[in-house]
Amino acid sequence: MTNQKSTRKLEIGFHIFIILFAIFIIISSILEYEETERTTVMWILMGVLIGLSSIFRLIKLVKRQ
């Protein structure tokens, strides 16, 4: 039981870290946005996808508790 609790806490902490990292990617891409760069849009999309997947996984973990 204790092992499951610590594993869940670790997973929750990991997903929070990933969400913060995705937010950092999005913010840094927006701040350096230039009109013609396609890579900026790709970085923003990557940040959104990573963030959304971690948010959904985090919601799933919290509901299971």
C-alpha positions as CSV (number, residue, x, y, z in Angstrom):
1,M,0.0,0.0,0.0
2,T,2.8,2.4,0.9
3,N,4.6,1.6,-2.3
4,Q,1.6,2.4,-4.4
5,K,1.1,5.7,-2.6
6,S,4.7,6.7,-3.2
7,T,4.5,5.6,-6.8
8,R,1.4,7.7,-7.4
9,K,3.1,10.7,-5.7
10,L,6.1,10.3,-7.9
11,E,3.9,10.1,-11.0
12,I,2.0,13.2,-10.0
13,G,5.2,15.1,-9.4
14,F,6.6,13.9,-12.7
15,H,3.5,15.0,-14.7
16,I,3.5,18.4,-12.9
17,F,7.1,18.8,-14.0
18,I,6.3,17.9,-17.6
19,I,3.4,20.4,-17.6
20,L,5.7,23.2,-16.4
21,F,8.3,22.2,-19.0
22,A,5.6,22.3,-21.7
23,I,4.4,25.8,-20.5
24,F,8.0,26.9,-20.6
25,I,8.4,25.7,-24.2
26,I,5.2,27.5,-25.2
27,I,6.1,30.8,-23.5
28,S,9.7,30.8,-24.9
29,S,8.4,30.1,-28.4
30,I,5.8,32.9,-28.2
31,L,8.4,35.4,-26.9
32,E,10.8,34.6,-29.8
33,Y,8.0,34.4,-32.4
34,E,8.9,35.8,-35.8
35,E,6.3,35.9,-38.6
36,T,8.0,33.5,-41.1
37,E,9.4,30.8,-38.8
38,R,7.6,27.5,-39.1
39,T,9.8,26.0,-36.4
40,T,8.2,28.4,-33.8
41,V,4.8,27.0,-34.6
42,M,6.1,23.4,-34.4
43,W,7.6,24.2,-30.9
44,I,4.3,25.6,-29.8
45,L,2.4,22.6,-31.0
46,M,4.9,20.2,-29.4
47,G,4.5,22.1,-26.1
48,V,0.7,22.0,-26.3
49,L,0.7,18.3,-27.1
50,I,3.1,17.4,-24.3
51,G,1.2,19.6,-21.9
52,L,-2.2,18.1,-22.8
53,S,-1.1,14.6,-22.6
54,S,0.4,15.2,-19.1
55,I,-2.7,17.0,-18.0
56,F,-5.0,14.1,-19.0
57,R,-2.7,11.6,-17.3
58,L,-2.6,13.7,-14.2
59,I,-6.4,14.0,-14.1
60,K,-6.6,10.2,-14.5
61,L,-4.2,9.7,-11.6
62,V,-6.0,12.1,-9.3
63,K,-9.4,10.6,-10.0
64,R,-8.1,7.1,-9.3
65,Q,-7.0,8.1,-5.8
